[in-house]
Amino acid sequence: MAIYTVPGVYVEEPFKLALSIPSGATAVPVFALDAINFSTKATMANRKTIKDYFNLADDVAVFNTWLDIQAKTVTAPFGNEDAQTRAKGTEDVLNRCPLYLALKAYFDNGGGRCYVVPVAKLSEKVPALDDATLIVQAGSTHDAFAGQVQSLCKMGNSYFALYDGPNDDALTSTTAASAGGKYEANEFAAVYYPWLQKSVPKEAATDGGEWVDVPPSAVMAGIYCTVDRDRGVWKAPANVQVGGGLRPKYQVPDSVDGLLNAPAHAINVIRSFRGAGTLVWGARTLKSNSDTWRYVPVRRLFCAAERDIRTTMSTALFEPNSQPTWEQVRSAVTSYLHRLWQQGALMGDTPQQAYFVQVGLGTTMSADDVNQGKMIVKVGMAAVRPAEFIILQLTQDVAPA
């Protein structure tokens, strides 16, 4: 504080905790890289591994645009081959690499910044990526990917996983009923079927083409980015057209679609319709028998809100666990939720019907909580129907009162 010794004007800048909650990124995917992502043909035996193609430094690669990927792949050297042969060889290899095709489909469908991480190291590397939100199978083997999803996609982590659906044979009315059984019930994950196909030039041919499989999870990652950017994370990524010249590998009739959409382990279908093109035809999580977390946009909205609120609450780490701090936090969270309500993310004609925020002694905290430096905030959001609140509780360690 200034010492007033003579008449004049004194300027003071006392520190005061000022909180505001910005909306962070909601769709930044991490693509799983697996050995299956690379062709094992003998003709490719003398070429580099897929890890070399994507130049994975410290097992993590980051790409912001499709040009970033092209810059790292089309120049991969192949011994004494000339530039034209090298470029053709690279194209032949990568056009049969599920991960490369997945990334191309991702950017073709509106994707932005993304990461590539070896599937076995997802649980180790992803927590260090501050903006990562989606975990994408991208053609990697199911068992390896599912094990990592169990570690990452759970309460408190705010990650959401995208699985590839079955790809062995077309599902029928007999096999569709049990197709979801291989996927663990998880509100933080969704499955998409069927795989898609893209036409690429034939190997060692000057003309003509062939159809190669493209993982649906990567396509959906791009669509998630587009929907989040254009409409909001609270909007369903469904009834959206698939771009990039892709077509479903299998046609799905209504009878099979109905079985896949059944409660419990629902599988979201991508279908072709005459005059409408290829559309995403579902937005259910792998816990579709839950009234609360049945739909992808509801779960992802809460993931985004938890991530945004928790990030801002962490700035109060060294503040006293007292009424002024609680009021600052309550005001910041209220403003954040009010903004979501104005944008249409929350249901209700009034703010009281759309959300509530509680924090304080005797409300969310006991005297012991306060003394131990635990600031507990309870948030209710009406994401499905007005005044039917889904509760989110966050705890932040602060200085004891």
Secondary structure in CASP SS format (residue, H / E / C, confidence):
PFRMAT SS
TARGET T0000
AUTHOR 0000-0000-0000
METHOD secondary structure of the structure
MODEL  1
M C 1.00
A C 1.00
I C 1.00
Y C 1.00
T C 1.00
V C 1.00
P C 1.00
G C 1.00
V C 1.00
Y C 1.00
V C 1.00
E C 1.00
E C 1.00
P C 1.00
F C 1.00
K C 1.00
L C 1.00
A C 1.00
L C 1.00
S C 1.00
I C 1.00
P C 1.00
S C 1.00
G C 1.00
A C 1.00
T C 1.00
A C 1.00
V C 1.00
P E 1.00
V E 1.00
F E 1.00
A E 1.00
L E 1.00
D C 1.00
A H 1.00
I H 1.00
N H 1.00
F C 1.00
S C 1.00
T C 1.00
K C 1.00
A H 1.00
T H 1.00
M H 1.00
A C 1.00
N C 1.00
R C 1.00
K C 1.00
T C 1.00
I H 1.00
K H 1.00
D H 1.00
Y H 1.00
F C 1.00
N C 1.00
L C 1.00
A E 1.00
D C 1.00
D C 1.00
V E 1.00
A E 1.00
V E 1.00
F E 1.00
N C 1.00
T C 1.00
W H 1.00
L H 1.00
D H 1.00
I H 1.00
Q H 1.00
A H 1.00
K H 1.00
T H 1.00
V C 1.00
T C 1.00
A C 1.00
P C 1.00
F C 1.00
G C 1.00
N C 1.00
E C 1.00
D C 1.00
A H 1.00
Q H 1.00
T H 1.00
R H 1.00
A H 1.00
K H 1.00
G H 1.00
T H 1.00
E H 1.00
D H 1.00
V H 1.00
L H 1.00
N C 1.00
R C 1.00
C C 1.00
P H 1.00
L H 1.00
Y H 1.00
L H 1.00
A H 1.00
L H 1.00
K H 1.00
A H 1.00
Y H 1.00
F H 1.00
D H 1.00
N C 1.00
G C 1.00
G C 1.00
G C 1.00
R C 1.00
C E 1.00
Y E 1.00
V E 1.00
V E 1.00
P E 1.00
V H 1.00
A H 1.00
K H 1.00
L H 1.00
S H 1.00
E H 1.00
K H 1.00
V H 1.00
P H 1.00
A H 1.00
L C 1.00
D C 1.00
D C 1.00
A C 1.00
T C 1.00
L E 1.00
I E 1.00
V E 1.00
Q C 1.00
A C 1.00
G C 1.00
S C 1.00
T C 1.00
H H 1.00
D H 1.00
A H 1.00
F H 1.00
A H 1.00
G H 1.00
Q H 1.00
V H 1.00
Q H 1.00
S H 1.00
L H 1.00
C C 1.00
K C 1.00
M C 1.00
G C 1.00
N C 1.00
S C 1.00
Y C 1.00
F E 1.00
A E 1.00
L E 1.00
Y E 1.00
D E 1.00
G C 1.00
P C 1.00
N C 1.00
D C 1.00
D C 1.00
A C 1.00
L C 1.00
T C 1.00
S C 1.00
T C 1.00
T C 1.00
A H 1.00
A H 1.00
S H 1.00
A H 1.00
G H 1.00
G H 1.00
K H 1.00
Y C 1.00
E C 1.00
A C 1.00
N C 1.00
E C 1.00
F C 1.00
A E 1.00
A E 1.00
V E 1.00
Y E 1.00
Y E 1.00
P C 1.00
W C 1.00
L E 1.00
Q E 1.00
K E 1.00
S E 1.00
V E 1.00
P E 1.00
K C 1.00
E C 1.00
A C 1.00
A C 1.00
T C 1.00
D C 1.00
G C 1.00
G E 1.00
E E 1.00
W E 1.00
V E 1.00
D E 1.00
V E 1.00
P C 1.00
P H 1.00
S H 1.00
A H 1.00
V H 1.00
M H 1.00
A H 1.00
G H 1.00
I H 1.00
Y H 1.00
C H 1.00
T H 1.00
V H 1.00
D H 1.00
R H 1.00
D H 1.00
R C 1.00
G C 1.00
V C 1.00
W C 1.00
K C 1.00
A C 1.00
P C 1.00
A C 1.00
N C 1.00
V C 1.00
Q E 1.00
V C 1.00
G C 1.00
G C 1.00
G C 1.00
L C 1.00
R E 1.00
P E 1.00
K C 1.00
Y C 1.00
Q C 1.00
V C 1.00
P C 1.00
D H 1.00
S H 1.00
V H 1.00
D H 1.00
G H 1.00
L H 1.00
L H 1.00
N C 1.00
A C 1.00
P C 1.00
A C 1.00
H C 1.00
A C 1.00
I C 1.00
N E 1.00
V E 1.00
I E 1.00
R E 1.00
S E 1.00
F E 1.00
R C 1.00
G C 1.00
A C 1.00
G E 1.00
T E 1.00
L E 1.00
V E 1.00
W C 1.00
G C 1.00
A C 1.00
R E 1.00
T C 1.00
L C 1.00
K C 1.00
S C 1.00
N C 1.00
S C 1.00
D C 1.00
T C 1.00
W C 1.00
R C 1.00
Y E 1.00
V H 1.00
P H 1.00
V H 1.00
R H 1.00
R H 1.00
L H 1.00
F H 1.00
C H 1.00
A H 1.00
A H 1.00
E H 1.00
R H 1.00
D H 1.00
I H 1.00
R H 1.00
T H 1.00
T H 1.00
M H 1.00
S H 1.00
T H 1.00
A H 1.00
L C 1.00
F C 1.00
E C 1.00
P E 1.00
N C 1.00
S C 1.00
Q H 1.00
P H 1.00
T H 1.00
W H 1.00
E H 1.00
Q H 1.00
V H 1.00
R H 1.00
S H 1.00
A H 1.00
V H 1.00
T H 1.00
S H 1.00
Y H 1.00
L H 1.00
H H 1.00
R H 1.00
L H 1.00
W H 1.00
Q H 1.00
Q H 1.00
G C 1.00
A C 1.00
L C 1.00
M C 1.00
G C 1.00
D C 1.00
T C 1.00
P H 1.00
Q H 1.00
Q H 1.00
A H 1.00
Y E 1.00
F E 1.00
V E 1.00
Q E 1.00
V C 1.00
G C 1.00
L E 1.00
G C 1.00
T C 1.00
T C 1.00
M E 1.00
S C 1.00
A H 1.00
D H 1.00
D H 1.00
V H 1.00
N H 1.00
Q C 1.00
G C 1.00
K E 1.00
M E 1.00
I E 1.00
V E 1.00
K E 1.00
V E 1.00
G E 1.00
M E 1.00
A C 1.00
A C 1.00
V C 1.00
R C 1.00
P C 1.00
A C 1.00
E C 1.00
F C 1.00
I E 1.00
I E 1.00
L E 1.00
Q E 1.00
L E 1.00
T E 1.00
Q E 1.00
D E 1.00
V C 1.00
A E 1.00
P C 1.00
A C 1.00
END
